[in-house]
Amino acid sequence: MDVVGRLLAAPGVNVNQARNTGATPLYVAAYNGHVDVVERLLAAPGVEINKARTDGATPLSIALARGHAKVEQKLRAAGATEPIG
């Protein structure tokens, strides 16, 4: 099993655990353009696809800003929406 799989399978894991900036694992994966990790996180129970950082940036908005088209497609297909305002 890979590292992401082990982490997601760990007892009591919080897939939405955020850094002090509000960046979740999904946000970090989207920021870095890691399509495979984004897919795994999107399949995790309870993932909050539109959870924003403290500055309002979401996984979708950062994927758009950084030009990660494949990540953007995965997020949109999973129901991600752009923040309003």
Backbone torsions as a table, in degrees:
resi	resn	phi	psi	omega
1	MET	NA	142.2	-179.6
2	ASP	-80.6	174.1	-176.9
3	VAL	-62.3	-45.9	-179.7
4	VAL	-61.8	-43.5	177.9
5	GLY	-60.7	-42.3	178.2
6	ARG	-64.1	-43.1	179.5
7	LEU	-64.2	-42.9	180.0
8	LEU	-68.4	-26.7	-179.4
9	ALA	-87.7	-7.0	-177.2
10	ALA	-65.4	139.7	178.9
11	PRO	-60.5	133.4	175.9
12	GLY	75.0	12.5	-178.9
13	VAL	-62.5	140.1	175.4
14	ASN	-111.1	101.4	-176.0
15	VAL	-64.4	-15.8	-179.7
16	ASN	-105.3	12.3	-179.6
17	GLN	-58.2	122.3	-175.1
18	ALA	-106.8	151.9	171.4
19	ARG	-72.3	176.9	179.6
20	ASN	-65.4	-17.1	175.6
21	THR	-84.5	-8.6	-176.7
22	GLY	92.2	0.3	-179.5
23	ALA	-72.0	121.5	177.7
24	THR	-91.6	169.2	175.0
25	PRO	-55.8	-37.8	178.8
26	LEU	-64.8	-42.3	177.8
27	TYR	-60.4	-46.8	-178.3
28	VAL	-63.0	-42.1	178.3
29	ALA	-64.7	-41.0	178.1
30	ALA	-65.6	-42.4	178.7
31	TYR	-57.1	-41.8	-176.8
32	ASN	-88.9	-3.4	177.3
33	GLY	74.3	25.8	-178.7
34	HIS	-86.1	86.2	-175.4
35	VAL	-56.9	-45.5	-177.0
36	ASP	-64.0	-38.3	179.0
37	VAL	-70.8	-40.3	176.5
38	VAL	-57.7	-45.6	178.9
39	GLU	-58.8	-45.3	-179.2
40	ARG	-63.4	-42.9	-179.8
41	LEU	-67.7	-37.8	178.2
42	LEU	-63.3	-28.6	179.2
43	ALA	-83.2	-10.1	-177.5
44	ALA	-74.3	137.3	178.5
45	PRO	-61.0	133.4	173.9
46	GLY	83.6	3.2	-179.3
47	VAL	-63.4	135.3	178.3
48	GLU	-97.9	99.0	-171.0
49	ILE	-66.7	-29.4	-178.0
50	ASN	-106.0	13.5	-178.9
51	LYS	-63.7	124.0	-175.2
52	ALA	-95.9	154.5	171.0
53	ARG	-69.5	175.1	179.6
54	THR	-64.3	-22.0	178.4
55	ASP	-91.2	3.5	177.6
56	GLY	93.2	-7.5	179.7
57	ALA	-71.5	136.0	178.9
58	THR	-110.2	168.6	174.8
59	PRO	-54.7	-40.8	179.6
60	LEU	-67.7	-44.0	-177.8
61	SER	-64.7	-36.1	179.6
62	ILE	-74.4	-34.5	176.0
63	ALA	-63.3	-41.6	177.2
64	LEU	-63.7	-47.3	-177.1
65	ALA	-62.9	-33.3	-176.9
66	ARG	-96.4	2.3	175.1
67	GLY	73.9	28.1	179.3
68	HIS	-91.6	79.7	-173.7
69	ALA	-59.8	-41.2	-179.0
70	LYS	-66.4	-38.9	176.6
71	VAL	-65.2	-43.9	177.6
72	GLU	-55.7	-46.8	-180.0
73	GLN	-60.2	-44.2	179.9
74	LYS	-63.0	-44.2	-179.2
75	LEU	-64.7	-45.0	179.3
76	ARG	-63.8	-40.9	179.6
77	ALA	-63.5	-27.9	179.3
78	ALA	-86.9	-3.4	176.5
79	GLY	104.6	10.9	178.6
80	ALA	-66.0	144.7	177.9
81	THR	-125.7	155.4	178.4
82	GLU	-80.2	144.0	179.0
83	PRO	-65.3	147.3	178.6
84	ILE	-94.7	133.1	174.9
85	GLY	103.6	NA	NA
